[in-house]
Amino acid sequence: MGCAVLSLGFGIKEDGIKEGWYEGGSILLAVFLVIVVSAVSNFRQEKQFDSLSKISNNIKTDVVREGRRQKISIFDIVVGDIVVLNVGDQIPADGLFIDGHSLLVDESSMTGESCWPQNGS
């Protein structure tokens, strides 16, 4: 933009306002068009990413609610639900572990720590 403004200024100084603005003005117009097209493209990509993110984060899990087992979104889990965890399930909730074996809890997203053990610990 700075070079375009300088080119515009020097062009007007050397050739006058009628002829001197062509080169600098065309550079300014080209830069402006690139900025506008990039901004629109980035905005559309961000909207698409947000919609895909909402779809991919809407994970269904099995819960026992009111004595019946049903599949619900992890965002609809409420106090009193009994969540039936399967291999690889992730739920955004605290809970009480009732029955099972080999449970591994990864709290790294909440604490900010690395989820992999360091130095064999």
N, C-alpha and C positions, 0 to 999 in steps of 0.2 A: 504494500500500500504506500509505503514511504517513497519507493522508487517511482511508482506511478504518479504520485503527487509532484515529485521533482521533475519527472518527464513532462508533466502537464505544465508546470511553471516555466521550465526552460523553453518548451515549444511555443507557449504564448509569448514569451519574451522575444524569441528569435523571429517567429513568423506572424505574430499578431494573433488576436483572438479568433479571427475567422478561420485561419489555417492551422494554427499552432495547437489546438486542443485535440486534434484527431488521435495522435499516438498515445498521449497520456490518458485521454478520455477512454480510448478503447481498452487500455490496460486496466483502468479502474473498473470499467464495465465487466471485463472478463473476470477480474478478482471477485467482484460482487456476485456475479452469477455462480462462480465456483462455491462461494460461501453459502449462498442460498440453497443450491442443489445439495451440498453436503449436509446442511442443517436439516433439510426436509428428509433426506435419506436416513440420517441418524435418528430422527424422530420416529419415522415409520418402523425402523428396525427395533427401537426401544419398545414401541407399542406391541410389536409381534413377540418380542422376548417376554414382556410382561404377561401376555395372554398364554404363551406356552408354559411359562413358569407356574401360573395359576393352575393349569391343567395337570402338569407333572407333579405338583405338590399335593394334589387332592387324592391322597392315598386312602384306600378303603381297608378297614381292619375288622376282624370279628369281635363282637362284644356280646356279653350276656346282659340284657336289659329287660327288666320286668319279667324275668324267668324265661325269656326267649333269646336264642342266639340269632344275631342279625349282623349284617355288614353295614358299617357306617363310615363316614369320612373321619379321618383323625382329628379334624377340626370340630367335630360334633361330640367328642367324648366329654362326659360330664361326671361330676362326683357321683359315685354309686355304681358306675358301670364296671363290669368285670371284663377286662380286656383279655382275649385269648391270643397269646403271642405265638407266632410261628417263626420259623427260621428267617432271619433278615428283616423282621418287622421293626418299624420305628414308630414311636408314639411321642408326641410332645406333651407329656404329662408325668407327674409324680404318681407313685402308686405303692401298693403293698403287694409283695410277691407272695402268692398263696400256695402254689404248688408247681413243681417242675424241676429241671436240672440243667446244668451247664448254661446258666444265664450270664451274659456278658453285657455290662452297661457302659456305654461310651458317652461320657459327659463332657468331652472335649469342646463341643460347640458352645457349651454354657460357661466353661471355665477359661477357654482360650488356650488350653494346653494342647500339646501334640497328643494324638490318640495312639501313637506307637511308643512302646517302651524304649527308654533311653539307656544305653550301656548295660543291657541285659537285666534291667530291673523290672 
